[in-house]
Amino acid sequence: MPENNHKWAREWNACRNCETTRRPHEARGYCSYCYRLIRQLAKICSWTEKDFPDLAWSSPRFLNNNIDQIKDACKAQVNIHLGRVHAIEKKLNGPIYGIDIEFQLARIARKIRVSSRGNKARSLYHGIAGYIDDNFDATQRQILYRLLNKIEDQTRKVGIDWNAVWKKVYGE
């Protein structure tokens, strides 16, 4: 929350979810990013069998018996996104360590599909946290993290991972 009395929105000092003032207010006390996720949650809650015409055509009994599980799996993913946005905003306002930047680089590399030179178990940036801690002071790490966060904001995907939903529904 901002320390001054400046209101970010009419009734809110910051976003109700992520507590940021960096992004503009969208509606109901949420920033533009979080509000999009809140709307997605509301849409998922209102889903009926009619929202799945392909599944209803292929297997109506499957859909009728599993619609609540499908909705729950989708809502869980959106809630994870909301939590992640909150955690990122909290991290932006706290101390940054080399491991934070290492993880951030690994996430960005995965999203833009940078090869890890055939080694799927390790990130391309695995092990650089110590190097960053040794060669960048706290202010430099903060600046680097904020710059990388801008890139990550532009590559962040908020869609539903349907493969994960089906795995959860089928119990795999």
Stockholm file with secondary structure:
# STOCKHOLM 1.0

chainA/1-172         MPENNHKWAREWNACRNCETTRRPHEARGYCSYCYRLIRQLAKICSWTEKDFPDLAWSSPRFLNNNIDQIKDACKAQVNIHLGRVHAIEKKLNGPIYGIDIEFQLARIARKIRVSSRGNKARSLYHGIAGYIDDNFDATQRQILYRLLNKIEDQTRKVGIDWNAVWKKVYGE
#=GR chainA/1-172 SS CCSSSCCSSSSCSSCTTTCCSSSCEEETTEEHHHHHHHHHHHHHHTCCGGGCHHHHHHCHHHHHHHHHHHHHHHHHHHHHHHHHHHHHHHHHTSCCCHHHHHHHHHHHHHHTTCCCTTCTTSCTTTTCHHHHHHHSCHHHHHHHHHHHHHHHHHHCCCSCCHHHHHHHHHTC
#=GC SS_cons         CCSSSCCSSSSCSSCTTTCCSSSCEEETTEEHHHHHHHHHHHHHHTCCGGGCHHHHHHCHHHHHHHHHHHHHHHHHHHHHHHHHHHHHHHHHTSCCCHHHHHHHHHHHHHHTTCCCTTCTTSCTTTTCHHHHHHHSCHHHHHHHHHHHHHHHHHHCCCSCCHHHHHHHHHTC
//
